[in-house]
Amino acid sequence: MKATSEFISIGGNRHPAAADWDDAGRQLLAFGADDGVALWDPQDGRLHGVQAVLSGHTKAVNAVKFYPTQFPDVSILISGSADNTICIWRSYQSKCSAFECVRTIIDHNGPITRIATLQDSAVFATGSSDGTVKIWHLAHNHDFSSIEVKLTQTITLAPRYFPLALALSALDENATVLAVAGTRSIIQIFVSTEDGFQLRATLTGHEGWIRALEFTRETSEGTSDLILASASQDKYIRLWRLHSGEELPTASSALNDPALGGMGKSLSNKPHWFSTPVSKYSVTFEALLLDMKTGSTKLPGGVEGANCSCSPRLRTTRLPYGNLTLALVSGYVLLDSARSVRRKARQALQVAQAASGSGYGRLTATLLCRLVVLAAGENGRTQIQGIFGHNRWPSRAMYARSEV
């Protein structure tokens, strides 16, 4: 009797950096699976599942990144582990070869937390919980049959924190920019010089650890502004603009959006300036993203804020808050966008109707209506009382019986 495997599956490690897609090579998905790296071909018509598990680390794999080889027949994979090591893996598609570990790097003094690569460049960066970011140069011959990795710089992060997010991008023909963030609420911008990467700006605004960073050009033109996106545990995504020139870019309307309410006063758009041999650059806050799915403002009960003049740069949130918080936030966005007292009263009516007819508890509806009164005044209070059919707010006993 002969037994054959029909499908192979394996669980992935719970780390946001422990997976990557080889979109320019063999079209494989690589992800950390305990102390191994699993390889899966999503386009496999046989639906065989995981093709292989690469063994070389002794502890959990925290970071996986494909190195851009520019050759579809060659795939280079970089993995980092909690055992403080970095492994360089190589595979040739034309030879149907399995991935083999060609280099093991032992230089960090703590677990590897993140790996960043740069398109059309031999540079890559690694971050570790030892509080450092290391810059590497991967030297190779034309077919990657010979690979050497050289450490070119060690950046000690100050104030000390663990780097959980790294992003590399070409700034111009002579300079590269590196963004680093992690267990502090700041983003540090490093720019390459003849003496290595130097700190040029520290961006503030987030209120929690920063888990992800990504660079992109505003348009397909290589000379367009560079946009940096940062995602934080504070449940917000911020966009930052790196602009070339002596003048600041056109000011974003996000800070003046009425839907921000009082939050707009806390959003700083202070420019940070630095120079390269080619140009002078500014870094400014561009936008605050609250939801990437839709541009509409909706109440949880389904009433849409058709009169809400929200900027396209700002989105309302659909984060995993409770109904009460989400109702209060949505109601505030609607009401704060209304300029006149009459419009506030009309929006107050919509908010109250949504609260009373959407299945929320009495306490939720009451708190939302109190918010309406603050915004719409006595006119809103009168209409709300008519909706609920009584002339007083719920008693303490009603609060105790309410379903939140």
For each residue, the residues with C-beta under 8 A, 3 or more apart:
1:
2:
3:
4:
5: 8 48
6: 48
7: 47 48 49
8: 5 48 49 50 51
9: 49 50
10: 33 36 38 50 53
11: 33 34
12: 18 19 31 32 33 38
13: 18 31 32 33 34 60 61 62
14:
15: 18 32 60 62 63
16: 211 212
17: 62 63 64 65 113 114 115 164
18: 12 13 15 31 32 61 62 63 64
19: 12 29 30 31 32 64
20: 29 30 31 64 65 66 77
21: 27 28 29 30 66
22: 25 26 27 28 29 30 66 75 77
23: 27
24: 66 68 69 70 72
25: 22 28 66 69 71 72 73 74 75 93
26: 22 41 72 75 91 93
27: 21 22 23 41 42 43
28: 21 22 25 39 40 41 51 75
29: 19 20 21 22 39 40 41 42
30: 19 20 21 22 37 38 39 40 64 66 77 79
31: 12 13 18 19 20 37 38 40 64
32: 12 13 15 18 19 36 37 38 60 61 62 63 64 79
33: 10 11 12 13 36 37 38 53 61
34: 11 13 60 61
35: 55 57 58 59 60 61 81 83
36: 10 32 33 53 54 55 57 61
37: 30 31 32 33 53 54 56 57 61 64 77 79 89 99
38: 10 12 30 31 32 33 50 52 53 54
39: 28 29 30 50 51 52 53 54 99
40: 28 29 30 31 49 50 51
41: 26 27 28 29 44 51
42: 27 29
43: 27
44: 41 47 48 51
45:
46:
47: 7 44
48: 5 6 7 8 44 51
49: 7 8 9 40
50: 8 9 10 38 39 40 53
51: 8 28 39 40 41 44 48
52: 38 39 98 99
53: 10 33 36 37 38 39 50
54: 36 37 38 39 77 79 87 89 99 101
55: 35 36
56: 37 79 87 89 101 104
57: 35 36 37 60 61 79 81 83 85 87
58: 35 81 83 85
59: 35 81 82 83 111
60: 13 15 32 34 35 57 81 82
61: 13 18 32 33 34 35 36 37 57 64 79 80 81 82
62: 13 15 17 18 32 80 81 82 111 112 113 114
63: 15 17 18 32 79 80 112 113 114 115 126
64: 17 18 19 20 30 31 32 37 61 77 78 79 80 115
65: 17 20 77 78 79 115 116 117 124
66: 20 21 22 24 25 30 75 76 77 78 117
67: 76 77 78 88 117 124 138
68: 24 117 118 119 120 121
69: 24 25 74 75 76 144
70: 24 120
71: 25 74 143 144
72: 24 25 26 93
73: 25 92 93 94
74: 25 69 71 90 91 92 93 143 144
75: 22 25 26 28 66 69 90 91 93 99
76: 66 67 69 88 89 90 138 144 147
77: 20 22 30 37 54 64 65 66 67 88 89 90 91 99
78: 64 65 66 67 86 87 88 89 115 117 124
79: 30 32 37 54 56 57 61 63 64 65 86 87 89 115
80: 61 62 63 64 85 86 87 111 112 113 114 115 126 128
81: 35 57 58 59 60 61 62 84 85 86 87 111 112
82: 59 60 61 62 111 112
83: 35 57 58 59 111
84: 81 106 108 109 110 111 112 128
85: 57 58 80 81 104 105 106 108 112
86: 78 79 80 81 104 105 107 108 112 115 126
87: 54 56 57 78 79 80 81 101 103 104 105
88: 67 76 77 78 101 102 103 104 105 138 147 149
89: 37 54 56 76 77 78 79 99 100 101 102
90: 74 75 76 77 99 100 102 144 147
91: 26 74 75 77 97 98 99 100
92: 73 74 95 96 97
93: 25 26 72 73 74 75 96
94: 73
95: 92
96: 92 93
97: 91 92 100
98: 52 91
99: 37 39 52 54 75 77 89 90 91
100: 89 90 91 97
101: 54 56 87 88 89 104
102: 88 89 90 147
103: 87 88 147 148 149
104: 56 85 86 87 88 101
105: 85 86 87 88 136 149
106: 84 85
107: 86 134 151
108: 84 85 86 111 112 126 128 130 132 134
109: 84 128 130 132
110: 84 128 129 130 131
111: 59 62 80 81 82 83 84 108 128 129
112: 62 63 80 81 82 84 85 86 108 115 126 127 128
113: 17 62 63 80 127 128 129 162 163 164 182
114: 17 62 63 80 126 127 163 164 165 166
115: 17 63 64 65 78 79 80 86 112 124 125 126 127 166
116: 65 124 125 126 127 166 167 168 178
117: 65 66 67 68 78 121 123 124 168
118: 68 121 123 124 168 169 170 176
119: 68 170
120: 68 70 170
121: 68 117 118 168 170 176
122: 137 138 139 140
123: 117 118 135 136 137 138 152 168 176
124: 65 67 78 115 116 117 118 135 136 138 168
125: 115 116 133 134 135 136 166 168 178
126: 63 80 86 108 112 114 115 116 133 134 136 166
127: 112 113 114 115 116 132 133 162 163 164 166 180 182
128: 80 84 108 109 110 111 112 113 131 132 133 134 162 163
129: 110 111 113 162
130: 108 109 110
131: 110 128 156 157 160 161 162 163
132: 108 109 127 128 154 155 156 157 163
133: 125 126 127 128 154 155 157 163 166 178 180
134: 107 108 125 126 128 151 153 154 155
135: 123 124 125 151 152 153 154 155 178 196 197
136: 105 123 124 125 126 149 150 151 152
137: 122 123 149 150 152
138: 67 76 88 122 123 124 147 148 149
139: 122 147 148 149 150
140: 122 144 146 147 148
141: 144 145 146
142:
143: 71 74
144: 69 71 74 76 90 140 141 147
145: 141
146: 140 141
147: 76 88 90 102 103 138 139 140 144
148: 103 138 139 140
149: 88 103 105 136 137 138 139
150: 136 137 139
151: 107 134 135 136 154
152: 123 135 136 137 196
153: 134 135 196 197
154: 132 133 134 135 151
155: 132 133 134 135 180 190 197
156: 131 132
157: 131 132 133 160 161 163 180 182 188
158:
159: 184
160: 131 157
161: 131 157 182 183 184
162: 113 127 128 129 131 182 183
163: 113 114 127 128 131 132 133 157 166 180 181 182
164: 17 113 114 127 181 182 183 209 210 211
165: 114 179 180 181 182 210 211 212 213 230
166: 114 115 116 125 126 127 133 163 178 179 180 213
167: 116 178 179 213 214 215 228
168: 116 117 118 121 123 124 125 176 177 178 215
169: 118 176 177 215 226
170: 118 119 120 121 173 175 176 177
171: 175 176 177 191 192 226 242 276 281
172: 175 244 276 278 279
173: 170 278
174: 276 277 278
175: 170 171 172 191 192 193 276 277 278
176: 118 121 123 168 169 170 171 191 192 197
177: 168 169 170 171 189 190 191 192 215 226 242
178: 116 125 133 135 166 167 168 189 190 191 192 197
179: 165 166 167 187 188 189 190 213 215 228 230
180: 127 133 155 157 163 165 166 187 188 190 213
181: 163 164 165 184 186 187 188 210 213 230
182: 113 127 157 161 162 163 164 165 209 210
183: 161 162 164 209
184: 159 161 181 209 210
185: 204 205 206 207 208 209 210 232 234
186: 181 202 203 204 206 210
187: 179 180 181 202 203 206 210 213 228 230 240
188: 157 179 180 181 199 201 202 203
189: 177 178 179 199 200 201 202 203 272 274 283
190: 155 177 178 179 180 197 198 199 200
191: 171 175 176 177 178 197 198 200 274 276
192: 171 175 176 177 178 196 197 198
193: 175 196 197 198
194:
195: 198
196: 135 152 153 192 193
197: 135 153 155 176 178 190 191 192 193
198: 190 191 192 193 195
199: 188 189 190 202
200: 189 190 191 272 274
201: 188 189 272 274 283
202: 186 187 188 189 199 272
203: 186 187 188 189 230 240 272 283 285
204: 185 186 268
205: 185 238 267 268 285
206: 185 186 187 210 230 232 234 236 238
207: 185 232 234
208: 185 232 233 234 235
209: 164 182 183 184 185 232 233
210: 164 165 181 182 184 185 186 187 206 213 230 231 232 233
211: 16 164 165 231 232 233
212: 16 165 229 230 231
213: 165 166 167 179 180 181 187 210 228 229 230 231
214: 167 228 229
215: 167 168 169 177 179 226 227 228
216: 226 227 229
217: 220 221 222 224 225 226 227
218: 224 225 226 227 241
219: 224
220: 217 224
221: 217 224
222: 217
223: 244
224: 217 218 219 220 221
225: 217 218 241 242 243 244 249
226: 169 171 177 215 216 217 218 241 242
227: 215 216 217 218 239 240 241 242 286
228: 167 179 187 213 214 215 239 240 241 242
229: 212 213 214 216 237 238 239 240
230: 165 179 181 187 203 206 210 212 213 237 238 239 240
231: 210 211 212 213 236 237
232: 185 206 207 208 209 210 211 235 236 237 238
233: 208 209 210 211
234: 185 206 207 208
235: 208 232 317 319
236: 206 231 232 288 289 290
237: 229 230 231 232 288 289 292
238: 205 206 229 230 232 285 286 287 288 289
239: 227 228 229 230 285 286 287 288 289
240: 187 203 227 228 229 230 283 284 285 286
241: 218 225 226 227 228 249 252 282 283 284 285 286
242: 171 177 225 226 227 228 281 282 283
243: 225 248 249 281 282 283 284
244: 172 223 225 279 280 281
245: 279 280 282
246: 280
247:
248: 243 251 271 282 284
249: 225 241 243 282 284
250:
251: 248 255 269
252: 241 255 269 284 285 286 287 313
253: 256 257 311 313
254: 257 260 267 285 286 287 288 311 313 314
255: 251 252 260 264 267 269 285
256: 253 264 311
257: 253 254 260 264 310 311 313 314
258: 261 309 310 336 337 339
259: 297 308 310 311 314 316 333 336 337
260: 254 255 257 263 264 267 288 314
261: 258 264 332 333 336
262: 265 266
263: 260 266 267
264: 255 256 257 260 261 267
265: 262
266: 262 263
267: 205 254 255 260 263 264 285 288
268: 204 205 285
269: 251 252 255 284 285
270: 284
271: 248 282 283 284
272: 189 200 201 202 203 282 283 284
273: 280 281 282 283
274: 189 191 200 201 280 281 283
275: 279 280 281
276: 171 172 174 175 191 279 280 281
277: 174 175
278: 172 173 174 175
279: 172 244 245 275 276
280: 244 245 246 273 274 275 276
281: 171 242 243 244 273 274 275 276
282: 241 242 243 245 248 249 271 272 273
283: 189 201 203 240 241 242 243 271 272 273 274
284: 240 241 243 248 249 252 269 270 271 272
285: 203 205 238 239 240 241 252 254 255 267 268 269
286: 227 238 239 240 241 252 254 313
287: 238 239 252 254 313 314
288: 236 237 238 239 254 260 267 313 314
289: 236 237 238 239 292 314 315
290: 236 314 315 316 317
291: 294 315 316 317 318
292: 237 289 315
293: 315 318
294: 291 298 315
295: 310 312 315
296: 304 305 316
297: 259 304 305 308 310 316 330 333 334 337
298: 294 302 303 304 305 316 330
299: 302 303 304 305 327 330 331 334 350 351 354 358
300: 323 326 327 330 354 358 360
301: 327 353 354 355 357 358 359 360
302: 298 299 354 358
303: 298 299 350 351 353 354
304: 296 297 298 299
305: 296 297 298 299 308 310 330 333 334 337 347 350
306:
307: 337 338 343 346 347
308: 259 297 305 333 334 337
309: 258 337
310: 257 258 259 295 297 305 314 315 316 333 337
311: 253 254 256 257 259 314
312: 295
313: 252 253 254 257 286 287 288
314: 254 257 259 260 287 288 289 290 310 311
315: 289 290 291 292 293 294 295 310
316: 259 290 291 296 297 298 310 329 330 333
317: 235 290 291 321 326 329
318: 291 293 326
319: 235 326
320:
321: 317 325 326 329
322: 325 326 404
323: 300 326 327 360 364 404
324: 327 328 360 363 364 367 404
325: 321 322 328 329
326: 300 317 318 319 321 322 323 329 330
327: 299 300 301 323 324 330 331 354 355 360 364 368
328: 324 325 331 332 367 368 371
329: 316 317 321 325 326 332 333
330: 297 298 299 300 305 316 326 327 333 334
331: 299 327 328 334 335 351 355 368 371 372
332: 261 328 329 335 336 371 375
333: 259 261 297 305 308 310 316 329 330 336 337
334: 297 299 305 308 330 331 337 338 347 350 351
335: 331 332 338 344 347 348 351 371 372 375 376
336: 258 259 261 332 333 375
337: 258 259 297 305 307 308 309 310 333 334 347
338: 307 334 335 343 344 346 347 375
339: 258 343
340: 343 344
341: 344 345 376 377 379
342: 345 346
343: 307 338 339 340 346 347
344: 335 338 340 341 347 348 375 376 377 379 380
345: 341 342 348 349 376 377 379 380 383
346: 307 338 342 343 349 350
347: 305 307 334 335 337 338 343 344 350 351 375 376
348: 335 344 345 351 352 372 373 375 376 379 380 383 384
349: 345 346 352 353 380 383 387
350: 299 303 305 334 346 347 353 354
351: 299 303 331 334 335 347 348 354 355 368 369 371 372
352: 348 349 355 356 365 368 369 372 380 383 384 387 388
353: 301 303 349 350 356 357 387
354: 299 300 301 302 303 327 350 351 357 358
355: 301 327 331 351 352 358 360 364 365 368 369
356: 352 353 365 387 388
357: 301 353 354
358: 299 300 301 302 354 355
359: 301
360: 300 301 323 324 327 355 364 365 368
361: 364 365 402 403 404
362: 365 366 394 398 401 402 403
363: 324 366 367 394 398 399 402 403 404
364: 323 324 327 355 360 361 367 368 402 404
365: 352 355 356 360 361 362 368 369 388
366: 362 363 369 370 393 394 399 402
367: 324 328 363 364 370 371
368: 327 328 331 351 352 355 360 364 365 371 372
369: 351 352 355 365 366 372 373 384 388
370: 366 367 373 374 393
371: 328 331 332 335 351 367 368 374 375
372: 331 335 348 351 352 368 369 375 376 380 381 384
373: 348 369 370 376 377 378 380 381 384
374: 370 371
375: 332 335 336 338 344 347 348 371 372 380
376: 335 341 344 345 347 348 372 373 379 380 381
377: 341 344 345 373 380 381
378: 373 381 382
379: 341 344 345 348 376 382 383
380: 344 345 348 349 352 372 373 375 376 377 383 384
381: 372 373 376 377 378 384 385
382: 378 379 385 386
383: 345 348 349 352 379 380 386 387
384: 348 352 369 372 373 380 381 387 388
385: 381 382 388 390 391
386: 382 383 389
387: 349 352 353 356 383 384
388: 352 356 365 369 384 385
389: 386
390: 385
391: 385
392: 395
393: 366 370
394: 362 363 366 398 399 402
395: 392 398 399
396: 399 400
397: 400 401
398: 362 363 394 395 401 402
399: 363 366 394 395 396 402
400: 396 397
401: 362 397 398
402: 361 362 363 364 366 394 398 399
403: 361 362 363
404: 322 323 324 361 363 364
